[in-house]
């Protein structure tokens, strides 16, 4: 069982804080909860060499580019209201449910 609460979710727009893609923004495609890593669309691209196989996936083989995962601590959520990166807090909304909010504006995030 995983005890962590993540500050980002799949579909969020995030800003990368460190690494080769520092400063760029992208949409979160997948979060690996066991490794504490996330895939961001179009960022942190790596080159993969694919061996020729008889299957229908890639019979000719070749070199492709694909996204590599980034540690979640290197990602910061972009506030939909302002378009700037913001820290995240949690507080109870009108319906009595715990919801994420922006520390900059104080507004709830979807």
Secondary structure, DSSP 4 states (H G I P E B T S, - for coil): ------S--TT-EEEE-SSTTTT-EEEEEEEETTTTEEEETT-SEEEEEE---SSSS-TT-EEEEEE--EEGGGEEEBPTTTSSB--EEEEE-TTS-EEEEETTT--B--
